[in-house]
């Protein structure tokens, strides 16, 4: 039987894209939210912190799969962070309880890649990275606790759960990243830069994030590729005692992943067996074979090399199985997955790409924007931000320039998505370049409609 979906937070940015993709593929879907912005699917106005309200909506809609995206925006200026805790953690616990009460089979939770960020660099980190001892803010801390609650609920009364951690979401409908970058553009401040712009940063197109949620929902009830340890006659005590990978597991972690080239495009290196002909006096006798080999798909003959420190090495998988003997790290249920475009780029390059597209909307501003670049070292940026925060405290106004923003714009933050690609089958379909173009086109239509 096909699933019946309920997207909690379906009126929001990510939630709406998930709803649209479900509708496009012909699924039955309803939305549970506090505000109704669209009228193409059934809507339930519900406070997610109230278990009874959530359970009633789940029963009424016949939901078998919940996709939970609801959360206050991360950038809210709150005097009291209780809203994050009440909605992110309290609301998630109420949803879990309502799902168990009503017999819902699946729960896909939208977490955040920021749950592992503590202000320091994150370079190619994977899902083994622990939550920081000192979280950056109430949003990420409450998200981390909510993710823990979701994964701990896996298997409870037959409920299967998974958590997705998208990073730097942008695209049509975004009112945070785009609004902030347009504000800088409107003020004529695009020539300022904090830091040396050598910090790689992960951005993720919202359509790719939505597609990852559908993949997770579809594969939540896939069985583990090997018996879980708690089902064995005797529980292993060390990684060496864990049974070796089965054939299915081995194939899953050792097939060659193609490069992600949705923005850069594919580039072949000419070889003696596959190359363009170039200038010649006499056509090579195997010219057709050379051209055919070069224009066709590149042979995937390069082996997957792993060390014991690799997240998907045999040793690491064995250790992970020992740590969580009721699940498999190579199944969807009970797991967390980083979701990005797989195209980390320099932080300020992304902003300048957005501004470049805005130049096409405002040609007059494009001419005035031809200023020399003013680069402020991170240390001076932190001092200036501290001064701005101090002045904000004295004046009673919220500072627009903060130490958190300086740390955010100067940190290296990019994530390893190999687990999502292999276990979920996730592949980004829309690249950063195309995603920015679509976002600015949407923003242009919204902006002109208000004039």
Buried (B, 14 or more C-beta within 10 A) or exposed (E): EEBBBBBBBBBBBBBBBBBBBBBEEEBBBBBBBEEEEEEEBBBBEBBBBBBEBBBBBBBEBEBBBBBBBBBBEBBEEEEEBEBBBBBBBBBBBBBBBBBBBBEBBBBBBBBBBBBBBBBEEBEEBBBBBEBBEEBBBBBBBBBBBBBBBBBEBBEEEEBBBBBBBBBBBBBBBBEEBBEBBBEBBEEEEBEBBBBEBEBBBBBBBBBBBBBBBBBBBBBBBEEBBBEBBEEEEEEBEEBEEBEEBBEEBBEBBBEEEEEBEBBEEEEBEEEEEBBEEEEEEEEEEEEEEBBEBBEEEBEEEEEEEBEEEBBBBBBBBBBBBBEBBBBBBBBBBBBBBBBBBBBBBBBBEBBBBBBBBBBEBBEEBBEEBEEEEEBBEBEEBBBBBBEBBEEBEEEEEEBEBBBEBBBBBBBBBBBBBBBBBBBBEBBBEBBBBBBBBBBBBBBBEEBEEEE
